[in-house]
């Protein structure tokens, strides 16, 4: 039988191992070859066209969230979480959520959710395909890091996919501490009392 002290030591060892593996993964992602990204024309929630390069503002780095749109409750969960971190995120880098929905749907949905971050529609563009978040099987959620060079060239630096249990939504780690974990939980846009 394992003692409490042994169990706690094993948990600590696994947490350290997990941190090491996450650092290795981050290093591997940074080795991915960068590629030039076109200066797409996207649509704001107000229906105005905006160039991708303008979304950087004064920053050289842009965090681009690839949301799957209003129909995805998981994407809504991630975006709800980012909303709480907007000020922190924008202090470090420019931040934008992209959606395949038309700008009217995105505008209404983001207002209803209380999202305060920049959101743009990619409808009518190949933005998601070109950045690797849409193929013949459909869309999937994730994040791309874009860099703007001194001459205005935009480069795709790295990316990561989102999925249940990932590190991009803090709720999963909390739920994993519960007796039943996250195995049976599915996010909803609204919850009944």
C-alpha positions in Angstrom: 0.0 0.0 0.0 1.3 3.5 -1.0 1.6 6.0 1.9 0.2 9.5 1.6 3.8 10.9 1.5 4.7 8.5 -1.4 1.6 9.4 -3.3 2.2 13.1 -2.8 5.8 12.6 -4.0 4.6 10.7 -7.1 2.1 13.5 -7.9 4.9 16.1 -7.5 7.2 14.1 -9.8 4.4 13.8 -12.4 3.7 17.5 -12.3 7.4 18.3 -12.8 7.5 15.8 -15.7 4.5 17.4 -17.3 6.1 20.9 -17.0 9.3 19.5 -18.6 7.3 17.9 -21.5 5.3 21.2 -22.0 8.6 23.1 -22.2 9.9 20.6 -24.8 6.7 20.9 -26.8 6.9 24.8 -26.7 10.5 24.5 -28.0 9.5 22.1 -30.8 6.7 24.5 -31.9 9.2 27.3 -32.1 11.3 25.2 -34.6 8.4 25.0 -37.0 9.4 26.8 -40.2 7.8 30.3 -40.5 6.0 31.2 -43.7 4.8 34.4 -45.2 1.1 35.3 -44.7 -0.8 37.5 -47.1 -2.3 40.7 -45.7 -5.9 39.5 -45.8 -8.9 41.8 -45.8 -11.1 40.6 -42.9 -14.5 42.0 -41.7 -14.9 43.7 -38.3 -18.0 43.2 -36.2 -19.1 46.6 -37.4 -19.0 45.4 -41.1 -15.8 47.4 -42.0 -13.0 45.8 -43.9 -9.7 45.7 -42.0 -6.3 44.5 -43.2 -4.7 41.8 -41.1 -1.6 44.0 -40.7 -3.8 46.6 -38.9 -4.8 44.1 -36.2 -1.2 44.2 -34.9 -1.7 47.8 -33.8 1.7 48.9 -32.3 2.7 45.3 -31.5 5.0 43.0 -33.5 3.2 39.8 -32.4 -0.4 38.9 -33.0 -2.2 36.0 -31.2 -4.9 34.8 -33.6 -7.7 32.6 -32.2 -9.2 30.3 -34.8 -12.8 30.0 -33.6 -15.2 27.7 -35.4 -18.1 30.1 -35.0 -21.4 30.4 -33.1 -22.4 26.7 -33.6 -19.4 25.4 -31.5 -20.0 25.3 -27.7 -16.3 24.4 -27.1 -15.2 27.5 -29.1 -17.6 29.6 -27.1 -16.0 28.2 -23.9 -12.5 29.1 -25.0 -13.6 32.6 -26.1 -15.4 33.2 -22.8 -12.2 32.3 -21.0 -10.1 34.6 -23.2 -12.5 37.4 -22.4 -11.4 37.4 -18.8 -7.7 37.5 -19.9 -8.1 40.2 -22.7 -6.3 43.0 -20.8 -3.4 40.7 -19.9 -3.1 39.2 -23.4 -3.2 42.6 -25.1 -0.5 43.9 -22.7 1.9 41.3 -24.2 0.8 41.0 -27.8 -2.1 42.0 -30.1 -5.0 39.6 -29.8 -7.9 38.8 -32.2 -10.5 36.1 -32.5 -11.4 35.0 -36.1 -14.7 33.4 -37.0 -16.0 31.8 -40.2 -19.4 33.3 -39.4 -20.5 36.4 -41.3 -19.8 39.6 -39.4 -23.4 40.2 -38.4 -23.7 36.8 -36.7 -20.3 37.3 -35.1 -21.2 40.8 -33.9 -24.5 39.7 -32.4 -23.0 36.6 -30.7 -20.0 38.4 -29.3 -22.2 41.1 -27.8 -24.5 38.5 -26.3 -21.5 36.8 -24.7 -20.0 40.1 -23.5 -16.7 39.6 -25.4 -14.5 42.6 -25.2 -11.7 41.5 -27.5 -11.3 42.2 -31.2 -13.2 39.8 -33.4 -13.2 39.5 -37.2 -15.0 37.4 -39.7 -12.9 35.4 -42.2 -16.0 34.6 -44.3 -15.1 34.8 -48.0 -11.4 34.4 -47.5 -9.0 31.4 -47.4 -7.5 32.6 -44.1 -8.3 29.5 -42.1 -7.3 27.1 -44.9 -4.0 28.9 -45.5 -3.1 28.9 -41.8 -4.0 25.2 -41.4 -7.3 25.3 -39.6 -9.6 24.2 -42.4 -9.4 21.4 -44.9 -11.7 18.9 -46.7 -12.8 17.5 -43.3 -13.9 21.0 -42.1 -12.8 23.5 -39.5 -11.0 23.0 -36.2 -10.2 25.5 -33.4 -6.8 26.6 -32.4 -4.3 29.5 -32.3 -1.7 30.9 -34.6 1.1 33.3 -33.7 1.8 35.9 -36.4 4.8 38.2 -36.5 5.1 41.5 -38.3 8.6 42.4 -39.5 10.0 45.9 -39.8 9.2 46.0 -43.6 5.5 45.0 -42.9 5.9 41.4 -43.9 3.6 39.1 -41.9 4.9 35.6 -41.0 3.2 32.7 -39.4 5.5 31.7 -36.5 3.7 28.7 -34.9 0.3 27.2 -34.1 -1.5 24.9 -31.8 -4.8 23.1 -32.0 -7.5 23.4 -29.3 -9.3 20.4 -27.9 -11.0 19.2 -24.6 -8.4 19.1 -21.8 -5.9 21.4 -23.5 -3.9 24.1 -21.8 -5.8 26.9 -23.5 -8.8 26.7 -21.3 -8.1 26.8 -17.5 -11.4 25.1 -16.7 -10.2 21.7 -17.7 -7.4 21.6 -15.1 -9.9 22.5 -12.4 -12.4 19.9 -13.5 -9.7 17.2 -13.6 -9.4 17.7 -9.8 -13.1 16.7 -9.3 -13.9 13.0 -8.6 -15.4 12.3 -12.0 -12.9 14.5 -13.9 -13.8 15.9 -17.3 -14.9 12.6 -19.0 -18.6 13.3 -19.1 -18.7 17.1 -19.2 -19.7 19.0 -22.3 -19.8 22.8 -22.4 -23.1 24.5 -23.1 -23.7 28.1 -24.2 -26.3 28.5 -21.4 -27.0 26.4 -18.3 -30.3 25.7 -16.7 -30.6 26.6 -13.0 
